[in-house]
Amino acid sequence: MATKQKPLHHIRIGTVRASIWEQTSEKGPFLTVTFSRSYKDKADHWQNGHSYLGHDLEALMDCALEAKDWMRRYRQSTQRVA
């Protein structure tokens, strides 16, 4: 049974969330980021979407900048000294 991969880190600003993932290729590991927006549906259940309203864009930009900074710090902390 396959295990579901979990993100290395989450950043949440308001209803916008960035999830940072570590992937691997033949060239080695690399990081990716996905973004989602939480909202309540008509039945008052929480859902996640991937489209953004105008008032979500500032939070999306802030999440992207924080994700970029976190990824830079993570890469620096995992570099091996030769």
FILOMAR-650751 format. One record per residue: x, y, z of N, C-alpha, C, O in turn. Coordinates in steps of 0.05 Angstrom, whole numbers, plus 5000, padded with zeros to 4 digits. Example, Ala and Ser with C-alpha at 12.3 -4.5 7.8 and 13.67 -1.06 7.14 Angstrom:
2
526448865156524649105156526449345156528549345169/525749555142527349795143525850015157526850235161/
This chain:
82
501749775000500050005000501850255000503650275017/501350434982502950674979502250875001499850905008/504251005011503751215031503651485017505051534998/501851645026501451905014503652095024504152125048/505052225005507152415012505952655027503852755019/507352745047506552985062508353215055510753175050/507353455055509053695050511153725072510753645095/513353845064515453915084514454135102515154145126/512954325091512254565106509654685094509154665070/508054815111505754965103506055255111507255315132/505055435095504855725102501955805097500955755076/500755925117497956005114497756305121498656395141/496456445102495756725107492856755100492056735076/491256805120488356815115487256555105487756345117/485956555082484856315071486756185050486055985039/489056305046490956205025493156045039494256135059/493755815027495855645038497855565017497055494994/500355575024502555465007503455205020503955195044/503755005004504854745013507454694998507454704973/509654645012512254605000512854315001512754185022/513654204978514153914975517053864966518254034953/518053634974520653554964520153324944518853124951/521253364920520953164899523753054893525753174902/523952834879526552724872526452654842524452584831/528852694830529152614802531852484800533352454819/532652404775535252284771537452474778539752394783/536952734778538952944785538953004815540653154824/537152884830537152934858534553064868532753104852/534353144893531953254904531553554895533553694890/529053634894528453914888525753974901524253794909/525254234905522854324919520854434900521554564879/518254394906516054514891514154634911514154564935/512354804901510354924919507654924905507454974881/505554864920502854874910501255074928501955114951/499255194916497655394930494755304930493755184910/493355364952490455304953489055514969490255664985/486455534965484755724980482555574993481055424980/482155615019480055485035477455645032477555895032/475255515031472655645030470555455040470955215041/468255565048465955395056464055375033463355565020/463155125029461155085007458355145018457955235040/456355095001453555155008452555005032450755095046/453754765036453054605059454654675084454554525104/456154885083457854985105460154795112461054775135/461154645092463454465095465854605083465654735062/468154575096470654685085471554535061471554285060/472354685040473454575016476054725009476654935020/477554604990479954744980479754784950478954604936/480355024941480255084913482955194904484755244920/483055234878485555334866485055574848486655644831/482855714853482355964840482056174863481456114885/482656424855482956634876481256874869481156954846/479956984889478457234886480457464887482657444896/479557694878481257934878482357994906484758064908/480757964927481758024953483657814964484857854986/483957584950485757374959488657414948490557294957/488857594928491357614913493657714931495957624927/493157894949495357994966496357764984498757734988/494557604995495357375011496857174994498757045004/495957134969497356954951500257044946502056884946/500557304941503257414936504957384961507257304960/503857444985505357415010506157125015508357065023/504256935009504956655012507156574993509056425001/507056664968509156604949511856704958513856564956/511956954968514457064978515556915002517956865004/513756845021514656695044515556415037517556315048/514156295017515056025008517756044995519455874999/518256244979520856284966523056314987525156184985/522556475008524456515029524956255045527256185051/522856105051523055855066524655655050526455515061/524155635024525555445007528555515005530155335005/529155775004531955855003533355775029535555665028/532155835052533355755078533555455080535555355091/531555305071531655015073534054905056535554735065/534355005032536554915015539254975028541054815027/539455215039541955285053542555105077544855035081/540455035091540854875115541454585109542554435126/540754495085541254215078543654165060544253945053/545054385053547454355036549654225053550054295076/551054035041553153905055555754045050556354135028/557354075071559954205068561953985060562153775073/563454045038565353845028567953855043569853705038/
